[in-house]
């Protein structure tokens, strides 16, 4: 099983701001199983959803 990136957010958001988590919460409210992961190589938070590799 793989993952599809829905959106990218730079890790340098202002203190107390969680745009990736807020975006993922909106997607979950719409029924998508969105999660946030950290891409250390690009220093960004990625909002992803699982996809079948079939």
PDB file of N, CA, C and O in Angstrom, chain B, residues numbered from 101:
ATOM      1  N   UNK B 101       0.852  -1.177   0.000  1.00  0.00           N
ATOM      2  CA  UNK B 101       0.000   0.000   0.000  1.00  0.00           C
ATOM      3  C   UNK B 101       0.895   1.236   0.000  1.00  0.00           C
ATOM      4  O   UNK B 101       1.872   1.301   0.746  1.00  0.00           O
ATOM      5  N   UNK B 102       0.562   2.198  -0.826  1.00  0.00           N
ATOM      6  CA  UNK B 102       1.317   3.437  -0.914  1.00  0.00           C
ATOM      7  C   UNK B 102       0.529   4.598  -0.341  1.00  0.00           C
ATOM      8  O   UNK B 102      -0.479   4.417   0.344  1.00  0.00           O
ATOM      9  N   UNK B 103       1.009   5.786  -0.635  1.00  0.00           N
ATOM     10  CA  UNK B 103       0.342   6.994  -0.144  1.00  0.00           C
ATOM     11  C   UNK B 103       0.388   8.071  -1.215  1.00  0.00           C
ATOM     12  O   UNK B 103       1.343   8.168  -1.985  1.00  0.00           O
ATOM     13  N   UNK B 104      -0.657   8.872  -1.247  1.00  0.00           N
ATOM     14  CA  UNK B 104      -0.740  10.002  -2.168  1.00  0.00           C
ATOM     15  C   UNK B 104      -0.600  11.280  -1.351  1.00  0.00           C
ATOM     16  O   UNK B 104      -1.278  11.451  -0.338  1.00  0.00           O
ATOM     17  N   UNK B 105       0.279  12.177  -1.790  1.00  0.00           N
ATOM     18  CA  UNK B 105       0.462  13.456  -1.110  1.00  0.00           C
ATOM     19  C   UNK B 105      -0.620  14.422  -1.588  1.00  0.00           C
ATOM     20  O   UNK B 105      -0.723  14.712  -2.780  1.00  0.00           O
ATOM     21  N   UNK B 106      -1.420  14.914  -0.653  1.00  0.00           N
ATOM     22  CA  UNK B 106      -2.460  15.886  -0.989  1.00  0.00           C
ATOM     23  C   UNK B 106      -1.925  17.311  -0.959  1.00  0.00           C
ATOM     24  O   UNK B 106      -2.301  18.144  -1.783  1.00  0.00           O
ATOM     25  N   UNK B 107      -1.040  17.584   0.003  1.00  0.00           N
ATOM     26  CA  UNK B 107      -0.542  18.956   0.182  1.00  0.00           C
ATOM     27  C   UNK B 107       0.768  18.921   0.946  1.00  0.00           C
ATOM     28  O   UNK B 107       1.021  17.999   1.722  1.00  0.00           O
ATOM     29  N   UNK B 108       1.608  19.941   0.722  1.00  0.00           N
ATOM     30  CA  UNK B 108       2.886  20.105   1.426  1.00  0.00           C
ATOM     31  C   UNK B 108       2.869  21.428   2.170  1.00  0.00           C
ATOM     32  O   UNK B 108       2.343  22.428   1.680  1.00  0.00           O
ATOM     33  N   UNK B 109       3.453  21.417   3.363  1.00  0.00           N
ATOM     34  CA  UNK B 109       3.542  22.633   4.169  1.00  0.00           C
ATOM     35  C   UNK B 109       4.963  22.760   4.698  1.00  0.00           C
ATOM     36  O   UNK B 109       5.493  21.797   5.252  1.00  0.00           O
ATOM     37  N   UNK B 110       5.597  23.921   4.544  1.00  0.00           N
ATOM     38  CA  UNK B 110       6.950  24.091   5.077  1.00  0.00           C
ATOM     39  C   UNK B 110       6.955  23.938   6.593  1.00  0.00           C
ATOM     40  O   UNK B 110       5.992  24.300   7.270  1.00  0.00           O
ATOM     41  N   UNK B 111       8.045  23.398   7.113  1.00  0.00           N
ATOM     42  CA  UNK B 111       8.139  23.154   8.555  1.00  0.00           C
ATOM     43  C   UNK B 111       8.286  24.443   9.352  1.00  0.00           C
ATOM     44  O   UNK B 111       8.118  24.418  10.572  1.00  0.00           O
ATOM     45  N   UNK B 112       8.584  25.540   8.728  1.00  0.00           N
ATOM     46  CA  UNK B 112       8.823  26.792   9.441  1.00  0.00           C
ATOM     47  C   UNK B 112       7.586  27.629   9.689  1.00  0.00           C
ATOM     48  O   UNK B 112       7.661  28.855   9.615  1.00  0.00           O
ATOM     49  N   UNK B 113       6.460  27.017   9.978  1.00  0.00           N
ATOM     50  CA  UNK B 113       5.233  27.779  10.263  1.00  0.00           C
ATOM     51  C   UNK B 113       5.404  28.558  11.567  1.00  0.00           C
ATOM     52  O   UNK B 113       6.181  28.150  12.430  1.00  0.00           O
ATOM     53  N   UNK B 114       4.693  29.666  11.718  1.00  0.00           N
ATOM     54  CA  UNK B 114       4.794  30.441  12.964  1.00  0.00           C
ATOM     55  C   UNK B 114       4.441  29.596  14.188  1.00  0.00           C
ATOM     56  O   UNK B 114       3.632  28.672  14.106  1.00  0.00           O
ATOM     57  N   UNK B 115       5.047  29.920  15.298  1.00  0.00           N
ATOM     58  CA  UNK B 115       4.816  29.180  16.546  1.00  0.00           C
ATOM     59  C   UNK B 115       3.318  29.151  16.874  1.00  0.00           C
ATOM     60  O   UNK B 115       2.639  30.177  16.820  1.00  0.00           O
ATOM     61  N   UNK B 116       2.822  27.968  17.211  1.00  0.00           N
ATOM     62  CA  UNK B 116       1.409  27.809  17.540  1.00  0.00           C
ATOM     63  C   UNK B 116       0.525  27.600  16.324  1.00  0.00           C
ATOM     64  O   UNK B 116      -0.684  27.417  16.466  1.00  0.00           O
ATOM     65  N   UNK B 117       1.107  27.624  15.132  1.00  0.00           N
ATOM     66  CA  UNK B 117       0.352  27.420  13.896  1.00  0.00           C
ATOM     67  C   UNK B 117       0.620  26.004  13.387  1.00  0.00           C
ATOM     68  O   UNK B 117       1.773  25.586  13.280  1.00  0.00           O
ATOM     69  N   UNK B 118      -0.427  25.283  13.081  1.00  0.00           N
ATOM     70  CA  UNK B 118      -0.315  23.906  12.610  1.00  0.00           C
ATOM     71  C   UNK B 118      -1.088  23.740  11.302  1.00  0.00           C
ATOM     72  O   UNK B 118      -2.078  23.009  11.280  1.00  0.00           O
ATOM     73  N   UNK B 119      -0.676  24.390  10.213  1.00  0.00           N
ATOM     74  CA  UNK B 119      -1.468  24.344   8.977  1.00  0.00           C
ATOM     75  C   UNK B 119      -1.638  22.943   8.397  1.00  0.00           C
ATOM     76  O   UNK B 119      -2.698  22.635   7.854  1.00  0.00           O
ATOM     77  N   UNK B 120      -0.631  22.097   8.498  1.00  0.00           N
ATOM     78  CA  UNK B 120      -0.764  20.738   7.960  1.00  0.00           C
ATOM     79  C   UNK B 120      -1.803  19.946   8.744  1.00  0.00           C
ATOM     80  O   UNK B 120      -2.621  19.239   8.157  1.00  0.00           O
ATOM     81  N   UNK B 121      -1.771  20.064  10.068  1.00  0.00           N
ATOM     82  CA  UNK B 121      -2.749  19.360  10.905  1.00  0.00           C
ATOM     83  C   UNK B 121      -4.161  19.886  10.655  1.00  0.00           C
ATOM     84  O   UNK B 121      -5.118  19.112  10.632  1.00  0.00           O
ATOM     85  N   UNK B 122      -4.290  21.188  10.469  1.00  0.00           N
ATOM     86  CA  UNK B 122      -5.606  21.778  10.202  1.00  0.00           C
ATOM     87  C   UNK B 122      -6.142  21.312   8.849  1.00  0.00           C
ATOM     88  O   UNK B 122      -7.327  21.004   8.720  1.00  0.00           O
ATOM     89  N   UNK B 123      -5.269  21.263   7.845  1.00  0.00           N
ATOM     90  CA  UNK B 123      -5.666  20.793   6.517  1.00  0.00           C
ATOM     91  C   UNK B 123      -6.097  19.324   6.587  1.00  0.00           C
ATOM     92  O   UNK B 123      -7.120  18.942   6.020  1.00  0.00           O
ATOM     93  N   UNK B 124      -5.306  18.508   7.287  1.00  0.00           N
ATOM     94  CA  UNK B 124      -5.643  17.089   7.420  1.00  0.00           C
ATOM     95  C   UNK B 124      -6.971  16.907   8.154  1.00  0.00           C
ATOM     96  O   UNK B 124      -7.760  16.032   7.796  1.00  0.00           O
ATOM     97  N   UNK B 125      -7.221  17.715   9.167  1.00  0.00           N
ATOM     98  CA  UNK B 125      -8.487  17.628   9.907  1.00  0.00           C
ATOM     99  C   UNK B 125      -9.672  17.942   8.992  1.00  0.00           C
ATOM    100  O   UNK B 125     -10.717  17.299   9.082  1.00  0.00           O
ATOM    101  N   UNK B 126      -9.506  18.928   8.118  1.00  0.00           N
ATOM    102  CA  UNK B 126     -10.588  19.247   7.164  1.00  0.00           C
ATOM    103  C   UNK B 126     -10.824  18.082   6.208  1.00  0.00           C
ATOM    104  O   UNK B 126     -11.971  17.767   5.891  1.00  0.00           O
ATOM    105  N   UNK B 127      -9.749  17.440   5.742  1.00  0.00           N
ATOM    106  CA  UNK B 127      -9.903  16.291   4.848  1.00  0.00           C
ATOM    107  C   UNK B 127     -10.584  15.138   5.582  1.00  0.00           C
ATOM    108  O   UNK B 127     -11.437  14.459   5.010  1.00  0.00           O
ATOM    109  N   UNK B 128     -10.213  14.913   6.850  1.00  0.00           N
ATOM    110  CA  UNK B 128     -10.859  13.842   7.624  1.00  0.00           C
ATOM    111  C   UNK B 128     -12.337  14.141   7.827  1.00  0.00           C
ATOM    112  O   UNK B 128     -13.158  13.224   7.807  1.00  0.00           O
ATOM    113  N   UNK B 129     -12.690  15.405   8.020  1.00  0.00           N
ATOM    114  CA  UNK B 129     -14.099  15.790   8.171  1.00  0.00           C
ATOM    115  C   UNK B 129     -14.883  15.502   6.892  1.00  0.00           C
ATOM    116  O   UNK B 129     -16.095  15.289   6.936  1.00  0.00           O
ATOM    117  N   UNK B 130     -14.184  15.497   5.747  1.00  0.00           N
ATOM    118  CA  UNK B 130     -14.805  15.177   4.459  1.00  0.00           C
ATOM    119  C   UNK B 130     -14.804  13.675   4.177  1.00  0.00           C
ATOM    120  O   UNK B 130     -15.306  13.238   3.142  1.00  0.00           O
ATOM    121  N   UNK B 131     -14.240  12.885   5.095  1.00  0.00           N
ATOM    122  CA  UNK B 131     -14.252  11.439   4.934  1.00  0.00           C
ATOM    123  C   UNK B 131     -12.967  10.828   4.403  1.00  0.00           C
ATOM    124  O   UNK B 131     -12.904   9.613   4.215  1.00  0.00           O
ATOM    125  N   UNK B 132     -11.943  11.631   4.157  1.00  0.00           N
ATOM    126  CA  UNK B 132     -10.666  11.093   3.692  1.00  0.00           C
ATOM    127  C   UNK B 132      -9.791  10.746   4.898  1.00  0.00           C
ATOM    128  O   UNK B 132      -9.737  11.518   5.855  1.00  0.00           O
ATOM    129  N   UNK B 133      -9.108   9.602   4.871  1.00  0.00           N
ATOM    130  CA  UNK B 133      -8.261   9.200   5.998  1.00  0.00           C
ATOM    131  C   UNK B 133      -6.890   9.883   5.955  1.00  0.00           C
ATOM    132  O   UNK B 133      -5.864   9.209   5.868  1.00  0.00           O
ATOM    133  N   UNK B 134      -6.872  11.195   6.015  1.00  0.00           N
ATOM    134  CA  UNK B 134      -5.634  11.968   5.880  1.00  0.00           C
ATOM    135  C   UNK B 134      -4.809  11.944   7.159  1.00  0.00           C
ATOM    136  O   UNK B 134      -5.339  12.021   8.268  1.00  0.00           O
ATOM    137  N   UNK B 135      -3.499  11.834   6.973  1.00  0.00           N
ATOM    138  CA  UNK B 135      -2.561  11.916   8.091  1.00  0.00           C
ATOM    139  C   UNK B 135      -1.422  12.853   7.705  1.00  0.00           C
ATOM    140  O   UNK B 135      -1.221  13.157   6.529  1.00  0.00           O
ATOM    141  N   UNK B 136      -0.687  13.300   8.705  1.00  0.00           N
ATOM    142  CA  UNK B 136       0.448  14.195   8.484  1.00  0.00           C
ATOM    143  C   UNK B 136       1.732  13.442   8.789  1.00  0.00           C
ATOM    144  O   UNK B 136       1.853  12.784   9.823  1.00  0.00           O
ATOM    145  N   UNK B 137       2.689  13.548   7.872  1.00  0.00           N
ATOM    146  CA  UNK B 137       4.010  12.972   8.100  1.00  0.00           C
ATOM    147  C   UNK B 137       5.052  14.055   7.858  1.00  0.00           C
ATOM    148  O   UNK B 137       4.799  15.035   7.158  1.00  0.00           O
ATOM    149  N   UNK B 138       6.215  13.865   8.445  1.00  0.00           N
ATOM    150  CA  UNK B 138       7.312  14.814   8.270  1.00  0.00           C
ATOM    151  C   UNK B 138       8.291  14.247   7.260  1.00  0.00           C
ATOM    152  O   UNK B 138       8.772  13.124   7.413  1.00  0.00           O
ATOM    153  N   UNK B 139       8.589  15.032   6.219  1.00  0.00           N
ATOM    154  CA  UNK B 139       9.615  14.667   5.250  1.00  0.00           C
ATOM    155  C   UNK B 139      10.884  15.415   5.648  1.00  0.00           C
ATOM    156  O   UNK B 139      11.029  16.603   5.361  1.00  0.00           O
ATOM    157  N   UNK B 140      11.796  14.716   6.306  1.00  0.00           N
ATOM    158  CA  UNK B 140      13.009  15.357   6.810  1.00  0.00           C
ATOM    159  C   UNK B 140      13.897  15.883   5.687  1.00  0.00           C
ATOM    160  O   UNK B 140      14.550  16.914   5.843  1.00  0.00           O
ATOM    161  N   UNK B 141      13.922  15.184   4.566  1.00  0.00           N
ATOM    162  CA  UNK B 141      14.784  15.589   3.451  1.00  0.00           C
ATOM    163  C   UNK B 141      14.391  16.959   2.898  1.00  0.00           C
ATOM    164  O   UNK B 141      15.258  17.773   2.579  1.00  0.00           O
ATOM    165  N   UNK B 142      13.082  17.213   2.783  1.00  0.00           N
ATOM    166  CA  UNK B 142      12.622  18.500   2.249  1.00  0.00           C
ATOM    167  C   UNK B 142      12.218  19.479   3.346  1.00  0.00           C
ATOM    168  O   UNK B 142      11.831  20.610   3.053  1.00  0.00           O
ATOM    169  N   UNK B 143      12.304  19.052   4.615  1.00  0.00           N
ATOM    170  CA  UNK B 143      11.926  19.879   5.762  1.00  0.00           C
ATOM    171  C   UNK B 143      10.502  20.415   5.603  1.00  0.00           C
ATOM    172  O   UNK B 143      10.244  21.612   5.727  1.00  0.00           O
ATOM    173  N   UNK B 144       9.585  19.477   5.323  1.00  0.00           N
ATOM    174  CA  UNK B 144       8.187  19.849   5.116  1.00  0.00           C
ATOM    175  C   UNK B 144       7.278  18.794   5.728  1.00  0.00           C
ATOM    176  O   UNK B 144       7.645  17.627   5.865  1.00  0.00           O
ATOM    177  N   UNK B 145       6.074  19.243   6.093  1.00  0.00           N
ATOM    178  CA  UNK B 145       5.032  18.326   6.541  1.00  0.00           C
ATOM    179  C   UNK B 145       4.179  17.978   5.330  1.00  0.00           C
ATOM    180  O   UNK B 145       3.796  18.860   4.561  1.00  0.00           O
ATOM    181  N   UNK B 146       3.883  16.700   5.161  1.00  0.00           N
ATOM    182  CA  UNK B 146       3.074  16.227   4.045  1.00  0.00           C
ATOM    183  C   UNK B 146       1.758  15.682   4.572  1.00  0.00           C
ATOM    184  O   UNK B 146       1.732  14.925   5.543  1.00  0.00           O
ATOM    185  N   UNK B 147       0.675  16.068   3.932  1.00  0.00           N
ATOM    186  CA  UNK B 147      -0.633  15.493   4.242  1.00  0.00           C
ATOM    187  C   UNK B 147      -0.853  14.398   3.208  1.00  0.00           C
ATOM    188  O   UNK B 147      -0.876  14.660   2.005  1.00  0.00           O
ATOM    189  N   UNK B 148      -1.014  13.172   3.688  1.00  0.00           N
ATOM    190  CA  UNK B 148      -1.115  12.025   2.794  1.00  0.00           C
ATOM    191  C   UNK B 148      -2.371  11.211   3.076  1.00  0.00           C
ATOM    192  O   UNK B 148      -2.919  11.234   4.178  1.00  0.00           O
ATOM    193  N   UNK B 149      -2.811  10.488   2.043  1.00  0.00           N
ATOM    194  CA  UNK B 149      -3.893   9.511   2.175  1.00  0.00           C
ATOM    195  C   UNK B 149      -3.394   8.199   1.584  1.00  0.00           C
ATOM    196  O   UNK B 149      -2.636   8.209   0.614  1.00  0.00           O
ATOM    197  N   UNK B 150      -3.807   7.077   2.151  1.00  0.00           N
ATOM    198  CA  UNK B 150      -3.369   5.784   1.610  1.00  0.00           C
ATOM    199  C   UNK B 150      -4.009   5.513   0.250  1.00  0.00           C
ATOM    200  O   UNK B 150      -5.143   5.917  -0.008  1.00  0.00           O
ATOM    201  N   UNK B 151      -3.264   4.822  -0.614  1.00  0.00           N
ATOM    202  CA  UNK B 151      -3.781   4.379  -1.911  1.00  0.00           C
ATOM    203  C   UNK B 151      -3.345   2.939  -2.125  1.00  0.00           C
ATOM    204  O   UNK B 151      -2.292   2.523  -1.640  1.00  0.00           O
ATOM    205  N   UNK B 152      -4.148   2.188  -2.845  1.00  0.00           N
ATOM    206  CA  UNK B 152      -3.788   0.816  -3.200  1.00  0.00           C
ATOM    207  C   UNK B 152      -2.825   0.849  -4.374  1.00  0.00           C
ATOM    208  O   UNK B 152      -2.984   1.653  -5.293  1.00  0.00           O
ATOM    209  N   UNK B 153      -1.836  -0.017  -4.344  1.00  0.00           N
ATOM    210  CA  UNK B 153      -0.852  -0.090  -5.427  1.00  0.00           C
ATOM    211  C   UNK B 153      -1.263  -1.071  -6.517  1.00  0.00           C
ATOM    212  O   UNK B 153      -0.445  -1.438  -7.360  1.00  0.00           O
ATOM    213  N   UNK B 154      -2.510  -1.494  -6.508  1.00  0.00           N
ATOM    214  CA  UNK B 154      -2.973  -2.497  -7.483  1.00  0.00           C
ATOM    215  C   UNK B 154      -2.906  -1.992  -8.883  1.00  0.00           C
ATOM    216  O   UNK B 154      -3.259  -2.712  -9.816  1.00  0.00           O
TER     217      UNK B 154
END
